[in-house]
């Protein structure tokens, strides 16, 4: 009887961690970005149309951006790359392809 109560408590505890408690996640290193080498800025693709760009552009990823020292082109880009609060259940669903990541552009 005591083992059943312990197992039930353990399952509830795991469910709370997986489905209720949010954790902070940063964009994955492979998240697509656009770099403007002239201005030394980066742009999130959803913010491309409102960005102040030159014609010296390249497609890069988030890992490259973090190492480059480039700055965000706008508040839009900064907002799109902000740390996301998600549960482990949501993250697992994204890994299985059942939902989209906030950085899936």
N, C-alpha and C positions, 0 to 999 in steps of 0.2 A: 504494500500500500504506500509506504513512504517513498519507494522508488518511482511509483507512478506519479506521485505529487511532484517529486524532484524533476522527472522527465517533462511533465506538463509545464512546470515553472521555467525550465530550460528552453522549451519550445516558444513560450510566450516571450521570454527575454530575447531570443534570437529574432523573432518576428518584429519586435519593437526596434531592434538595431537595424534590421534590413529595410523595413517599410515605413518607419515613422521618424527616426532621427536623421536629420539632414547633415551631410558632410560637405566640405568645400572642395571643389575640383577646379583645376586650371585647364586651359585649352591643351589638348594633346600636341606634342611636338610636330606632328605632321599636318596641323591645321593650315589650310591654304591662305596665303596673304599676297598682297601686291606691294612691292617696294618701289619707291621713287628715288632713284640714285642721285638725281640732281638735288632734290630737297632733303635727302637723307631722312625720309619719312616712310612709314608703312601704313597700309590701308586695308581694312577688312573688306572683303568683296561686297557685302551688303551696303557698304558706305561709298562704293566706287563712284557713283554718279554725282555725289555732292562733294567729292574731294577736289582739292586744289593741286592738280597734277601737271607735270611736264611730260615730254614724250620719252623719257629715259626710264622706262618701267621694266620690271621683271617679276615673274611669279616666283615666290619663295615660300618657305613654311615658317611656322611659329618658332621652331628651334633656331633657324637662321636669324630671325628678327631679334630674338633675345640676345644673341651673340654679337649682333651688328652694332648696337648702340644707337640705331635709328629711333626716332620719336614717332608717336602716333600722329597721323595727319589731322585728326579731329576728335572731338568728344564722342562722335558716333563710333569711331573705331575703338576708343578706350572702353566705351560701354559694351560693345559687342564682345570684347575680350575679357570682361570682368569675370572674376571667380564666380562660379555657379554653385548654388546650394542645391544638392540633390541627395536623395536617399540611395542606399546601395541597391535597392530594388529597381529604381529608375536607371541607375548606371548599368545594372545587369541586363535590363531590357534593351538598352542602347547597344550593348555588346552583342546581343542576339539579333539585332536588327528589327526589333519590335517597336522601337520609338527612335526619334532623331535626337542627336546630340545638339546642344545649343550652338555648337560651332560647326555644324554640318551644312556648309554652304558651298 
